[in-house]
Amino acid sequence: MMNLKMRLAALAAAGGLAAIVPTAVPASAAAHSTAVTGPEVISGTVYGRAPDVLLTHIPVTLHGIVNTRAPGISLEPQNATTRTFETAAGTLILRNTGKVVTTSTSTNAKTCQSWYRESQPFKVWSGRSTGAFAGAYGPGVVQAYFAVVSARYTSGSDKGKCDLMRPVNQDTVLRILGTIKLTVKK
């Protein structure tokens, strides 16, 4: 009887081991995978004078699969088909895949503060990106948020109303936020 219990225990152990081995092989194979997919977030913000903020380069941080920084990206010209991020980890180039869509605009008549939010879809330009981004690919979307305080008309029929064409020199913010479902080679 004791011998039978030991045999059953040995069979149970072997069966348990057999159940473990198939799951261990894919985990081992996954550890040697050549590509990793996950989220990548690009973010940056600048504050200052309205004309300067629109023409400046926005320093950005990238977090996710590749953690790095870029000294700046310009949102000009508006009709650019690509955006290039020269980072410490390599060059990431994004190609626009759709039109810029204004998702919201608003002006507070009491404070003369206006907000604009736009978004645009893109994909990583795999053949042109370098370094950690060489061969990377994936779709994404970028949002630009712009807030400005405008002066008021001081005379005429619009006296006291917000003059959206005359921003106040301070109190302007430009923020970009992009998300990518990024796949990179490891």
C-alpha positions in Angstrom: 0.0 0.0 0.0 2.9 2.4 0.9 4.5 1.6 -2.4 1.3 2.4 -4.3 1.0 5.8 -2.5 4.6 6.6 -3.4 4.0 5.7 -7.0 0.8 7.9 -7.1 2.7 10.7 -5.5 5.5 10.4 -8.1 3.0 10.3 -10.9 1.2 13.3 -9.5 4.6 15.1 -9.3 5.5 14.1 -12.8 2.1 15.3 -14.0 2.5 18.6 -12.2 6.0 19.0 -13.8 4.5 18.2 -17.2 1.9 20.9 -16.6 4.6 23.4 -15.7 7.0 22.7 -18.6 4.7 23.8 -21.4 4.0 27.1 -19.7 7.7 27.6 -19.0 8.7 27.3 -22.7 6.6 30.2 -24.0 7.8 32.4 -21.1 11.4 31.5 -22.0 10.7 32.2 -25.6 9.1 35.6 -24.8 12.2 36.6 -22.9 14.1 36.3 -26.1 11.6 38.1 -28.2 12.9 40.7 -30.7 10.1 43.2 -30.3 8.3 44.9 -27.4 5.0 46.7 -27.7 3.6 49.2 -25.1 2.5 52.7 -24.5 4.8 55.7 -25.2 3.8 59.1 -23.9 5.3 62.4 -25.3 4.6 65.5 -23.3 5.9 69.1 -23.1 4.8 72.5 -22.0 6.0 76.1 -22.5 4.8 79.3 -20.9 5.3 82.9 -21.8 4.4 85.6 -24.4 1.8 84.6 -27.0 3.8 85.2 -30.1 7.0 83.6 -28.6 5.2 80.5 -27.4 3.8 79.7 -30.8 7.2 80.0 -32.5 9.3 78.3 -29.8 10.6 74.8 -29.6 8.8 72.8 -26.9 11.1 70.6 -24.7 9.5 67.2 -24.5 9.8 64.1 -22.3 9.1 60.6 -23.6 8.0 57.9 -21.1 7.1 54.2 -21.7 9.1 51.7 -23.8 11.9 54.3 -24.3 12.5 56.9 -21.6 14.3 59.9 -23.0 14.1 63.7 -23.6 14.2 65.9 -26.6 15.4 69.6 -26.4 12.4 70.7 -28.4 9.9 70.3 -31.2 8.3 73.1 -33.2 4.7 73.1 -34.1 5.4 75.2 -37.1 4.8 75.0 -40.0 1.1 74.0 -39.7 1.2 71.9 -42.9 4.2 69.8 -41.9 3.6 66.1 -42.8 6.3 64.8 -40.3 7.5 65.8 -36.8 11.1 64.9 -35.8 12.2 64.3 -32.2 16.0 64.4 -31.8 16.4 62.6 -28.5 19.3 61.3 -26.5 18.1 57.7 -27.3 17.8 58.4 -31.1 15.6 60.1 -33.6 11.9 59.5 -33.6 10.0 60.6 -36.7 6.2 60.7 -36.8 4.3 60.9 -40.0 0.8 62.5 -39.9 -2.0 60.2 -41.1 -4.9 62.5 -40.8 -6.0 66.1 -40.6 -5.7 68.4 -37.6 -9.1 68.4 -35.8 -10.1 71.2 -33.5 -11.7 69.3 -30.6 -12.6 72.4 -28.5 -12.4 76.1 -28.4 -13.7 78.4 -25.7 -13.4 82.0 -24.5 -14.4 83.3 -21.1 -15.9 86.8 -21.7 -15.3 87.8 -18.0 -11.5 87.0 -17.9 -10.8 87.1 -21.7 -9.0 83.7 -21.4 -9.3 81.5 -24.5 -8.6 77.8 -24.9 -8.0 75.8 -28.0 -7.4 72.0 -28.3 -6.5 70.2 -31.5 -5.6 66.6 -32.2 -4.0 64.8 -35.1 -3.4 61.1 -35.7 0.1 59.9 -36.8 2.2 56.8 -37.1 5.9 56.2 -36.4 8.0 56.4 -39.6 9.8 53.1 -39.1 12.4 53.4 -41.9 13.6 56.8 -40.9 13.8 56.6 -37.0 17.2 55.8 -35.5 18.8 54.6 -32.3 16.4 53.1 -29.8 13.6 53.9 -32.3 15.2 52.2 -35.3 12.6 49.9 -36.9 10.0 51.1 -34.4 6.4 51.4 -35.5 3.0 52.1 -34.2 0.0 54.5 -34.4 -0.7 57.4 -32.2 -2.4 60.7 -31.7 -1.0 64.0 -30.5 -3.0 66.8 -28.8 -2.0 70.5 -28.7 -3.5 72.7 -26.0 -3.1 76.5 -26.2 -4.5 79.0 -23.7 -4.1 82.7 -23.9 -5.4 85.8 -22.1 -6.4 88.6 -24.5 -6.6 92.4 -24.0 -10.0 94.2 -24.1 -11.1 96.8 -26.7 -10.7 100.2 -25.2 -12.9 102.1 -27.6 -15.5 101.8 -30.3 -18.6 99.6 -30.4 -16.7 96.6 -29.0 -15.4 98.6 -26.0 -14.9 96.2 -23.0 -15.1 93.0 -25.1 -12.2 90.7 -25.6 -9.9 91.5 -28.5 -8.8 88.0 -29.5 -6.3 89.4 -31.9 -4.3 91.1 -29.1 -3.0 88.6 -26.6 -1.6 89.9 -23.3 2.2 89.4 -23.3 2.2 86.9 -20.4 -0.2 84.2 -19.2 0.1 82.0 -22.4 0.6 78.3 -22.3 1.2 75.7 -25.0 1.1 72.0 -24.1 1.5 68.9 -26.3 0.6 65.4 -25.3 1.0 62.4 -27.6 0.4 58.8 -27.1 1.8 56.0 -29.2 1.2 52.2 -29.2 4.9 51.7 -29.8 6.7 48.6 -30.9 10.4 48.6 -30.7 13.1 46.1 -31.4 15.0 44.9 -28.3 
